């Protein structure tokens, strides 16, 4: 079995090198030989693209957009480009510590999905963001009858279970649609711990009015999808 790791980067010149090196080392420690790291430079205006170019080899690839397109575009490009069996998205700010990443990938091929749970986000994230994430996860589980403890963490998906396009949700809220789709297509999933790096806390665009509105819209849409069983949801 094989894994495609997708790193989405927008103006991450301070972090992109560390993220690539960290994930490359995790793959080696996990003894996963068939993998690729796909870096998506999403309209960066700093040196992110130039720095990422230096890492290109047989396992590491770079794709770039001239203008910022966002998560949905990156998701659909990843589905189209990768030939690997599993797919996972990581933030380019190197948010996750290697503390649990090796364990996270252990025997991954026994599952259709492994949901990541950030164990220390109350310590490392701004309180407003941590509370929003916790509430969103709670309401998703309660209203949709699923068991995903941290909806906005990184999750490992078997590619064949993913839809090729995001059709009903917007922006950062697209992951709600992906999670709903996965949990309706398979019950072979589990949850594993992840830890944010110390000192990761910073101002987050997630709390902007634009992002909050797209998350609320997306949350409403996945409820509609679940209630009316639209398409294969």
C-alpha positions, -999 to +999 in steps of 0.1 A: +000+000+000+011+036-007+006+071+007+005+105-008+012+133+017-001+167+005+013+199+020-007+230+012+014+262+015+005+299+012+034+322+022+051+297+044+088+305+036+096+303+073+081+268+077+081+249+044+116+234+048+110+222+083+076+206+072+091+187+043+121+175+063+099+164+092+075+144+070+103+128+050+119+117+082+085+103+095+081+082+064+116+068+069+110+060+106+077+045+097+094+023+071+069+033+044+088+029+012+060+037-013+051+073-007+052+108-022+051+143-009+031+166-030+036+203-022+009+227-034+021+263-035-012+281-034-004+316-048+024+324-024+040+359-028+071+351-008+099+326-014+078+295-006+079+282-042+117+288-046+125+270-013+102+241-021+119+236-055+151+227-038+135+195-024+122+181-056+133+145-061+117+111-070+094+113-040+088+150-037+067+170-063+057+207-065+026+222-080+019+259-081-010+282-086-003+318-096-033+330-076-046+316-043-073+290-049-079+276-015-085+241+000-111+229-024-090+234-054-060+217-037-082+188-027-094+182-063-059+186-077-046+160-052-073+135-061-065+140-098-027+139-096-019+112-071-018+075-079-012+063-043-037+043-023-040+067+007-041+105+009-035+129+038-033+167+040-008+184+063-005+221+070+027+237+057+034+255+090+047+222+103+020+222+130+022+186+140+050+172+162+067+140+152+058+127+187+029+106+175+032+107+138+051+074+135+024+057+156-003+074+135+009+056+104+014+022+120-006-005+102-025+022+084-036-002+057-059-020+081-083+009+079-102+029+052-096+061+073-076+072+103-089+103+119-063+125+137-071+140+171-051+169+183-046+161+219-030+194+230-049+220+210-062+238+241-025+244+250-012+254+216-041+271+198-058+305+206-088+298+229-113+310+204-101+287+177-098+257+201-134+262+214-148+266+179-131+234+168-144+215+198-179+228+193-179+220+156-168+184+163-194+180+190-223+192+168-211+172+138-211+140+159-244+147+176-264+158+146-249+134+120-245+103+141-208+099+135-177+095+158-150+119+147-134+136+177-116+164+158-131+173+125-104+200+116-074+178+123-054+159+096-069+126+085-057+097+064-081+086+037-082+056+014-084+074-020-109+051-036-135+062-010-131+099-017-153+118-041-134+136-069-150+169-063-163+190-034-198+199-045-218+213-016-195+231+008-171+260+008-136+270+020-123+254+052-158+239+056-151+214+027-136+190+052-170+185+068-183+172+034-153+149+031-158+135+066-195+130+061-188+112+028-162+089+043-182+079+074-212+070+052-191+049+028-172+029+054-172+019+090-136+007+089-120+038+106-103+046+138-089+076+157-053+082+166-035+109+186-016+139+171+002+167+189+007+203+178+042+216+181+049+237+211+045+274+206+024+268+175-003+292+187-007+322+164-034+344+150-056+323+127-076+334+096-100+306+107-116+332+130-122+358+103-158+366+094-153+351+059-141+318+072-166+316+100-194+322+075-182+295+051-179+270+080-215+278+091-227+275+055-209+242+051-222+228+084-257+236+073-252+219+040-238+187+054-269+185+077-291+188+047-271+161+029-274+138+058-311+143+064-322+140+028-296+114+017-286+134-013-266+114-038-245+088-020-244+106+013 
